[in-house]
């Protein structure tokens, strides 16, 4: 369930980061989501000997507390692997803010409880410039992103995924909530046939 998030945020303002960079293919041998966060951005995050690169943003001491990632344009392009939003969520992110997302990645995020937020280039620039310990507040009901200085932007989201995120539902649990109505419809259909 996502209603509001207030958090420090990390900035990785590189355009066209594809899903193979988000979670390299060699880590896709699992069907579970748990543990994928330690492989998030593995090719950039770790040296050849497996040691963390101190200059990579996810290796900063404050990174573990950040719930929001500010990414570059066209984030999540490439293959449709669902492991990418799984890895981001397992690391602890609850939202990713960019100027645009690959559509399949965006849909996978929404189905997995990770909020992809597209903002205009000017507001994105403010987010990047205000990074470095700055906080951001995301209000899903109001559809706003607000910086600590009060600068704010609205973001689009379709009603159905917004409803699901606000109520902590995935598509299956939403459908199961309709079980009574489906049964009533089927009874009515059977009576009419």
C-alpha positions, -999 to 999 in steps of 0.1 A, spaced: 0 0 0 13 34 -9 -4 66 2 24 90 10 62 86 11 86 111 27 121 101 23 156 110 13 163 101 -23 191 89 -45 199 103 -78 211 83 -108 205 107 -136 217 86 -165 194 83 -195 184 50 -211 192 27 -182 179 -7 -194 166 -36 -174 199 -55 -179 217 -28 -160 190 -27 -133 194 -64 -128 219 -83 -149 207 -115 -166 230 -138 -145 208 -131 -115 175 -141 -132 177 -178 -122 152 -172 -93 115 -170 -94 112 -153 -60 116 -116 -53 135 -118 -20 172 -111 -21 173 -94 -56 180 -60 -40 216 -71 -33 221 -76 -71 205 -42 -81 228 -24 -106 254 -51 -98 277 -43 -128 280 -7 -117 278 -13 -80 305 -39 -75 341 -42 -86 353 -73 -104 363 -89 -71 328 -83 -57 337 -54 -34 314 -24 -34 325 6 -54 325 35 -29 316 60 -56 284 43 -67 253 60 -53 237 28 -39 269 22 -18 267 55 1 261 51 38 227 68 36 214 48 6 197 21 26 172 47 41 162 61 7 128 50 -5 129 71 -38 152 68 -68 155 97 -92 166 82 -125 173 96 -160 151 96 -190 137 64 -205 144 44 -174 137 6 -176 141 3 -214 153 -30 -229 138 -63 -221 105 -68 -202 120 -87 -172 99 -83 -142 129 -89 -120 139 -52 -125 111 -38 -104 114 -67 -80 151 -58 -74 143 -21 -69 115 -29 -44 137 -55 -26 164 -28 -22 138 -7 -4 126 18 -31 89 25 -31 90 50 -60 111 59 -90 110 94 -105 121 100 -141 111 121 -171 99 89 -188 98 51 -185 97 22 -209 60 12 -210 65 -25 -201 88 -16 -172 63 10 -160 34 -16 -161 56 -41 -142 63 -15 -115 26 -8 -110 18 -45 -108 45 -50 -82 37 -21 -58 65 2 -70 53 37 -81 68 50 -113 64 88 -115 70 108 -147 76 145 -142 86 173 -165 122 180 -173 123 213 -153 110 197 -121 133 167 -127 163 191 -129 152 206 -95 152 171 -80 186 163 -93 200 197 -81 185 194 -47 199 159 -41 225 152 -15 206 145 17 174 163 4 140 148 11 110 144 -11 74 138 -3 52 118 -27 14 120 -21 -3 94 -43 -38 106 -34 -30 141 -45 -6 129 -72 21 153 -62 58 152 -56 71 179 -33 106 189 -25 117 201 10 115 237 -2 79 233 -11 84 231 -49 59 207 -62 47 189 -94 18 167 -102 21 134 -120 -3 113 -141 -14 78 -131 -44 58 -144 -73 53 -119 -70 15 -117 -33 12 -107 -37 42 -84 -67 25 -67 -47 -7 -63 -16 10 -49 -37 31 -25 -55 0 -12 -25 -25 -13 -40 -47 -40 -26 -65 -69 -48 -74 -99 -56 -108 -85 -66 -96 -51 -87 -69 -68 -105 -96 -88 -110 -118 -57 -127 -88 -40 -153 -90 -68 -160 -127 -62 -195 -120 -48 -205 -98 -78 -191 -124 -102 -210 -152 -85 -242 -131 -86 -236 -124 -123 -231 -161 -130 -263 -170 -111 -282 -144 -131 -267 -157 -164 -276 -193 -154 -312 -183 -146 -316 -165 -179 -303 -194 -200 
